[in-house]
Amino acid sequence: MELDQFQQDNLANWNDRVAVHAQSDGYGLQRYAADPNHISSVVAFDRPLMGDIAGLRVAHLQCHIGTDTISLARLGATVSGLDFSPKAIDVARGLAKSSGTPASFVVGNVYDAPAVFGATFDFVYTGVGAINWLADLDRWAAAVAGLLESGGRLYLREAHPQLWVFEEVNGQVVPTYDYFTPPDQPFTEDDQSTYTDGDTSTIVNTVTHDWNHSLPEVLNALVGSGMTVDRMEEHEGVDWKFVPSAVREGDQWFLPGDLRRQVPGMFSLWATKK
Ligand SMILES: C[S@@+](CC[C@H](N)C(=O)[O-])C[C@H]1O[C@@H](n2cnc3c(N)ncnc32)[C@H](O)[C@@H]1O
């Protein structure tokens, strides 16, 4: 796997996060073995939005430890997950076994997904903290288009680029970060924490780099790769506690006070390969 320095740092960090996430209540791996009908809150949110995937061949990009992959399989799809973290893929394969839900997994850079899978698909599912780890959305979109059969569909749900600008500073959620992040100027952070519960002392590779991608950047990358963007929607909520004062309702978190109606939390995008 060929990785630049930003990706090497990110991979080391994601490998370290796997053990913490696999033990966390948030990812709740044991729930999949305990209940054969259990699906992740992420896929439960997307289920009515993405349409019926039963019987489809689905590629799940940046699948992490496989909870959403298994959930997609439980909706009747034949699912293959891809992630560049071998440790995440080990846990995902274990989850498929322990949960009794068939799914296959490959290790690879998302930019190389068509070659790594060596197969084409009817549907690509990705998001919820995925594309922010990629510097080059044109390469990502080319990989998505390369995975799909003609008429195949992409469903993406991601944090909204406007939301990424905000941070909580002294109890106030305020614009803090750049909206525009060129490929050579990522957000570089040195942080031992992660977004789940649990002891993070085993996270020793603490430096990460990620990027904010505007909606036109996402759209233009997909159009440039030969996809038709069919529809987009914005959502108020987010799947994780993105600032300390975020307000929880069910499985989603919202900006506090008036900000909830002023700043979108996430967006969904539907696209079709021509
Ligand atoms: C937030 S997680 C995945 C989100 C997923 N919704 C979840 O929570 O299970 C981001 C994933 O992207 C993977 N990743 C980051 N950069 C990648 C790359 N260039 N190629 C493949 N996977 C990558 C990481 O290893 C990590 O598992």
The ligand as an ORCA input file, in Angstrom:
! r2SCAN-3c Opt
* xyz 0 1
  C     -14.406      7.484     11.413
  S     -13.838      6.003     10.728
  C     -15.080      5.343      9.736
  C     -16.386      5.821      9.893
  C     -17.429      4.778     10.056
  N     -18.647      5.484      9.829
  C     -17.399      4.173     11.445
  O     -17.526      4.908     12.425
  O     -17.260      2.975     11.589
  C     -12.704      6.476      9.466
  C     -12.010      5.272      8.834
  O     -11.323      5.699      7.667
  C     -10.176      4.893      7.516
  N      -9.275      5.573      6.573
  C      -8.698      6.786      6.694
  N      -7.988      7.083      5.589
  C      -8.117      6.016      4.736
  C      -7.623      5.728      3.451
  N      -6.838      6.591      2.791
  N      -7.983      4.558      2.869
  C      -8.768      3.659      3.519
  N      -9.256      3.878      4.773
  C      -8.944      5.059      5.372
  C      -9.654      4.733      8.945
  O      -8.801      3.624      9.108
  C     -10.966      4.607      9.730
  O     -11.300      3.263      9.935
*
